[in-house]
Amino acid sequence: MKKEILGKYTLQTPLPEHAKQQAELQEIVFPTLSAEELITEEKYKRHLEIFPEGQFIVLDDDKVIASCTTLLQNYHKGHHTFLDISDDLWLGTHDPKADWIYGLDVSVHPDYQGKGIGRAIYNARQDVAKVLGCKGQMTAGMPIGYDKVKDQMTIAQYCDKLIKGEISDPTVTAQTKCGFILVEPLFDYLDDPRSGNCSVLMYWPLDPNTKLSVNH
């Protein structure tokens, strides 16, 4: 995949030589995430071998300004972690026959946030889901706004208000504006104090009538 977005940037499948910049971008975008949960150059190269059509970068000339990693997975009700679902970020859990694209991350450089790049990546994921015959995409969004109110409520209370639409969050609310439907909090999903070590499971079906259900 390769196409122009927002009139000035290029969204495309990464090449192995982009992996170093992708790994560097992780450290910039997720400064409080544990080291073992940051995707390394070696792992980015492995992702291209496993599921190339699910990996994207956005370039400003030759600079990687955004990146995303996905795999194919089915919905399994119950708790899982970021490292569980991704095979410690090696994508060994990728299931070519699964119904959903599972988005592990979307990283947009701080200097380029708020321009619609993240939305363009989510839309590209939907395009891939359609081509592959999937039902849509799932992801677990980091409620990073919790950091500002952590002295006022627990992460469980924050997520409850977020899912009910009583409060907004810089990341999760932006994802709902793209089309995602919030499902439930995944406590201890990752090691990031900014989001209370939690993420919110959500999905965006290609068919609005499709519900997230467990495969049997």
N, C-alpha and C positions, 0 to 999 in steps of 0.2 A: 504493500500500500504506500502511495505517495501522493499527497495533494496539498494545495495551498489553503491555508485557513486565515481568516481575519485580514485577508489582503496583503499580508506581509511575512507570514511564517509558513514553514513547511512541516506538515505532519506526515510521518513515514515510519515504516518498519526500520528499527535500528540495524546497524551493521556492527560486527564485532569491535571495530575500532571506536565505536561510540561508548563502549562499556565503561571506560575509565571516567568519562565525563558524567555518565549516569550515576556511578558510584559516588563521585564527588558531590553531585546534586543532592543525593540522599542525606548527606551530612549537613548540608545547608538548610534543607527543608524540614528535617526532623532532628533538631539539635538536642532534644531531650530523650529521644528514643534510645534504648539500650543498644550497645554495639552489635550484639548478636542478632538484632532484628533489622539491621541496616543491610541492604543488598550490596554485595561486593561485585567487583569487576568480573571475577571468575564466575559468579552465579549469573550475572546478566548474560554472559556468553553462553552459559548452559541453557538459559531460557530460550534462546534463539534456536537451539537444537531441538528442544522439546515441543514448543508451541510458537513458532515464529509469527503466525498470523494474529496472535493475541498481544504482541508487544509493540508499543509505540513510543516514539520520541517526537518532540517538536523542536525544530531548529530555527534560530535567528542567524541567518547565514550559516556558519559552521559551528555555532555555539548551541549546545544542548540546553534548552531553557525549560523543558518539561519532559517527563518520562512516565510510563505506566507499565505495570506488570500484571498479567492475568494468566489464569489456567481454566480448565473446564472441570466443574464439579457439580454434584447433585446436592440438594438441600438435605441436611441431616439434622433433625431437631435435637437440640441439646447443646451443651457447651463445647466449644472448640477454641483453640488459641490461634494466633497468627502463625506461629511456628508449626503447629499441628497441621493446619490446612495446607501449608506450603511445603511440607517436608523440609523444615529448617531453611526455607527459601530456595531449595534446589528444584522444586516443582515435580518431585517424584510422585506426588499425589494427583497429577494431571490425569483426567479420565477422558479420552477422546470421544467416548459415547455419552458423556454427561449432558444434562439438559440446560445447564446454566454456565455462562461465563462468570467466573469469580474474580473480581478485581482485588488484587492484593494492595495496590497503592496507586495514587496519582501524585506525582511530585511536580510542582510548578515553582520555578525560582521566584523568590520574594519580589524581585524587581519587575516580574511579569504577571503577578497575580492581579485578579480583578479585571482582566481584559477579555475573559471568555475562553481562555485556553483550556481550562479544566472541562468546561461544558463541551468543547469540541472533541476532547478525548472521550468523554462519556458517549457522545453521539457516534463516534467512530466504533466504540465497543458494540453499540447497538447494531451498527451496520454489519459487523463481523458475526454477531449472534444470528442475524437474519440469514446471512450467507451460509452459515454452518447448520442452520435448522434448529438453533437453540430457542429456548423460551424467552431469553432476555439475559440480564446481568444481575448478579448479586455483589454486594460488597459490605464491608464493615467500616463505617465512618468514625473517625476519631473526634469526640466531642471536646475540642481543644478550648472552648469557652469556659469549661469547668474551672480552669486554673484561676479565673478571676473571681469565682464565687465559692471556692472550696472551703472557705471559713464560714460560709452561711448555710451550706447544705451538704449532704452526702452525695456521692456520685449516683447512687440509686435514685435519690430524690430528683437530681438534675435530669437524669435520663427519663424518668417518669413524666416530668413537666415538658421535656423536649418532645417525647412521643405524643403527648396530648396536645401539643401545639401552644402551650402556655408560655414558653420562652423560645428564643432563637439561639442558634449556635453558628459561629463563623463557617464551620465545615459542614456539619450535618444539615443545617437548614439550606445551605447552598445546594447540597445534593438533592434535597426534596424539590427544589425549584427546577432541577433538571428533569425530574420525573420519578425519582425514587420514592418508594413507600416504606416507611419505618416499620420494623417488625418487633425487635426486642433488644435490650442491652446484652452485650457479652462481657461480663465482668472478668477481670484478670485476663483479658484477651491479649494484651501486650504489656510491655514494661515501659510506660511513659507517664510520669507523674502529672504532666500537663493535662492529660485527659482522664486522670484518675485510674489509669491502667485499663481503661474500658473502651470499647467501641460499640457502635449501634449497628446491628444487622439490618440490612435493607435490600430491596430488590426493585428492579424496573423491568416489567414484562413488556414484550413486544405487543402482545394482545392485552388490553386493559382488563379483560375478563379473566386472565390467568392469575391464579392464586399460588403463592409459594406453598408447596406441599411436599411431604416426604415421599421419596420414590420407594417403591416396594419391589 
